[in-house]
Amino acid sequence: MGRCLSFNRNHWFIGLFFFSCLSHLGLAQYEHWPYYSGYPEQPPPEYHAPQQPANVPKIQLRLAGQKRKHNEGRVEVFYSGEWGTVCDDDFSIHAANVVCKELGYVEAVSWVSSSKYGKGEGKIWMDNVHCTGKEVTLAACTTNGWGVTDCKHTEDVGVVCSEKRIPGFKFDKPFLNQIENMNIQVEDIRIRAILATYRRRVPVTEGYVEVKDGGNWKQICDKHWTAKNSRVVCGMFGFPGERKYNAKVYKMFASKRKQNYWAYSMDCTGNEAHISSCKLGNHLSVDAEKNITCENGMPAVVSCIPGRAFAPSSNSGFRKAFRQEQPLVRLKGGAKIGEGRVEVLKNGEWGTVCDDQWNLISASVVCRELGFGSAQEAITGARLGQGMGPIHLNEIDCTGFEKSVTDCKFNTESLTCNHEEDAAVRCNVPAMGFQNQLRLSGGRNPYEGRVEVLMQRNGTLKWGTVCSQNWSTVEAMVVCRQLGLGFASHAFQETWYWHGDVSANDVIMSGVKCSGTEMSLAHCRHDGAQVSCPRGGGRFAAGVSCSETAPDLVLSAEIVEQTSYLEDRPMFLLQCALEENCLATSAANTSISTGYRRLLRFSSQIHNNGQADFRPKNGRHAWIWHDCHRHYHSMEVFTHYDLLNLNGTKVAEGHKASFCLEDTECESDVEKQYECANFGEQGITVGCWDVYRHDIDCQWIDITDIAPGDYLFQVRGDWDVGNGGGHLFTGI
């Protein structure tokens, strides 16, 4: 991945220096057990609803608002036959916990004030809410009284609940039966592989659509089932589209089995992000024994088309890396596969999308275009980092059926937008089950530890460690992605301080070499069964530390272009540069008194647009003092400056070798934290940038020995923080 621009053209090709640390969803959303008569269902987890005090009125809660996912939103209360909102005055995380638990989530993650999810309508039922966190319902918390408030809807409170559900709790978003005006609730939905061919494949792409109702899995009658319904179901499970299947085989199979049908049909438009947003159709008839029947029908079947990165096979069940050819859209800045800031290629230049009117329908078009399913979330407010360059699209209005987001209606004007409004997505991704083949052991928290892998040896599955020889952050990126733990912050070649599982002490994987884009460590190159690890395992087993946030370092292409020039500099002014190996080797034979070197000089400005400060990997004890610059260099290599011929061969030797990192400038609301002077801490704060001016030593390439002609000027980041590097080409 990289950034390209050309000085001899009228446009630039621009992209961020950022590898998304990818991940995947768990296999729990799929069931592909054998199906035969009499197969026992696993008993559902027993759930006992807490007893509500008799003197507390019964209410119903829901999460509402735009630009949200299912477990967050504006808190709305149904009381006295009317929906209303809750004021944010005195609201707390304790109250948020009560709300989330009442909705069936394990806990609250946070709460938000000032109508972040949009202003509600109608009454404001509750104000000055005080909860201890132990109440079984929000109605049991103390308030001013029902409807007693001095608030406006600009103060409507919202909550963000954990995605984890209370076992056995009813599904939080009911299916609304439009015919009988009833609230119908189901607990879960799945694709269950029926045919042996699909039971052996990961991910599961074809099978019965089943809903869990009353603790039992039930099939859906296909009499009113449509391709649009299938499209929605496939999108939920990470697939961009649906296809036809062999109905004769399923009819034959269904005729030999007694089915347990759900009582309702569904009516989807096809652009819903979740099937719970579809309307309910007809109520099915019952037979004399009051069993739901599907006369002349059979269970609804879906057959989904996986994206190229997830094409299943009976052996590996995936392709090793997701690489789309000549993409018009890409995701940047996300920790997991299928999430990131949306960037669009227009007129040869990458740019971002403004979040005005950004919603799940438009986000789903992006997800499907990239080979994923529908969107879980349409993310606003640059929550996955700010981009750079132009804002190409604004006020996007998609129908949901476009092949590309560039086919949607949009406003070409973005005068009111800035990069603080960059839109992002989080897509539904097929469950591959990779996280079951890897674990971190011995760490102080779930985000760190010794890497232990599950591999087959001598016909049995065995846990073991990974040889740390040549282990780097690139491999750690894959580990963190595979476990869904975000970005890699460190890769460890010694882990004696982490006591892992004793039974897994033996080295079981060696010679690991990853490209950084793999979805599983097993997909990287390694020695296979012929393990070779001279240092052995034990204290030298590989380890990682992961983080949910990471820096996102971006080089400003404009600054490089605007400041580039040639200088013939006398040798007597280049003694420091000679000591630091910033000149070509021929400089050693150049006369100090009369010689000169021809230098390509330029400024570089590197922004941290991420979610965490960038810090050098080495501690202060390992920093190197440079007399010429009178400060410590905390990184031996931070950015490579190279000159290549048109075949891509490096032709110039002189380059900057070591770096001091500081906050040269910051956005107006951000304080500087790091500086090179006075031996302070070094790094780049989020919202700040480090500037290496064109007039300082070593900020150049020595081109004295280069013949006139056309060359490629490359600036390549080597930021060892789990997000890879980037590069910049310019024609000279």
Secondary structure, DSSP 8 states (H G I E B T S, - for coil): --EEE-TTSSSEE---S-------B-GGG-B-----TT---------------TTS---EEEEE-SS--TTEEEEEEEETTEEEEEB-TT--HHHHHHHHHHTTBS-EEEEE-TTTT----SEEEE-S-B--S--SSGGGSB-S-TT-----GGGB-EEEE-S-B-TT---SS-EEETTTTEEE--SEEEEE--SHHHHTSBS--EEEEEEEETTEEEE-BGGG--HHHHHHHHHHTT-SEE----HHHHHHHHHTS---B-SEEEE--S--SSGGGSEEEEE--B-TT--B--TT--B-EEEEE--GGG--BSSS-S-S----SS-SEEEES-SSTTEEEEEEEETTEEEEEB-TT--HHHHHHHHHHTT--SEEEEE-TTTT----S-EEEEEEE--S--SSGGGSEEES--TT--GGGB-EEEE---B--GGGGEEEEE-SSTTEEEEEEEEEETTEEEEEEEB-TT--HHHHHHHHHHHT--EEEEEES--TTS---GGG-SEEE-S-B--S--SSGGGSB--TTS---TT-SGGGB-EEEEES----EEE-HHHHHHH-EEEEEEGGG-HHHHHTT-S-GGGGGS-TTT-EEEEEE--EEEEE-SSS-B--SS-GGG-EEETTTTEEE-BS-SEEEEEE-TTS-B--------B----SEE-TT------SGGG----B-TTEEEEE-TTSTT-EEE-TT--SS--EEEEEE--TTTS---EEEEE-
